[in-house]
């Protein structure tokens, strides 16, 4: 079996909801990291790319009609290069990496790009068609995040808890206190601030020129979701699912915009195109859990990928756990036997600070982990995240 290697990886800075990237179409945003990969690898003939696989959770607006294909054409790749868009909600771009790796391992491809995009600021309102002749009833649905066009049978069988409600369910079921959630959130902000100060995201970040109504375009080059805070400030925030709840805007991930892309190649293709592998993709696995506690999904997914690869959690030098909510992050870590403040888990902060543009977050985890391994000399990294409707996904990479 062939091996699949991450040879380069870039992402746009993540923008706040309604922030700097809000004026950029999702398909244009998706093209940015593709352009950057080609610019960073001038010896690579883009016509030889076998496939571009992008993750995207929404696909209801400007990211419709196969955003991967549109993005590669907008980025200037040849018309002969195909593209495919996958949707595993929050896990979409991590899944895209898995799809690309499996194609290379099987010999069906040798050179691919995997990544993802999400513009949550530009997610549209949508309206269903009339269900009867001359109907005058209309219902508008917001596609930014969560359920829409709910199936009554699904609601009866599993419930349709909102994302914050699922986090409250996890907090209650696994005994995660508000104080511990806020402490986790503060660590994320502090670690991200330290990483930004040290320039640790420089390898993965690419600047994006954002057109302005007047004057020259703005050069957007830094994640804008992180913010300075304190335990006292976090404690003053009200619950978002219910007034007496423990899940707040301060201990939950953001609603964000961003895109990422990773160049993935076989050993032979890397050699032929003079690419320098960063990490080998060891294995990828997904698992299901009850939708009402979707945040716990990483726990079975991690165990599944460890069993698949024959590795142990103790061998993981870096663990990138997507911080959808502090409650679910803590529940997963405790279930896996990790300390709340484990130094190898999100050493440079996570989604609570950096943000969570759904379709791009998994790719961000993988590249952040790969660059962290290179900096520290570690061998293995684990990337994992929860997924709406009750799933988890996990990926293991090895530094080369």
Secondary structure by P-SEA (a helix, b strand, c coil): cbbbbbcbbbbccccccccccccccaaaaaaaaaaaaaaaccccccccccbbbbbbccccccccccaaaaaaaaacccccbbbbbbccccaaaaaaaaaaaaaaaaccccccccccccccccbbbbbbccccccccbbbbbbcccccccccaaaaaccccccaaaaaaaaaaaacccaaaaaaaaaaaaaaaaaaaaaccccccbbbbbbbccccccccccccccbbbbcaaaaaacccccccccccccccccccccccbbbbbbcaaaaaaaccccccccccccccccccccccaaaaaaaaaaaaaaccccccccccccccccaaaaaaaaaaaccccccccccccccccccccccccaaaaaaaaaaaaaaaccccbbbbbbcccccbbbbbbbbcc
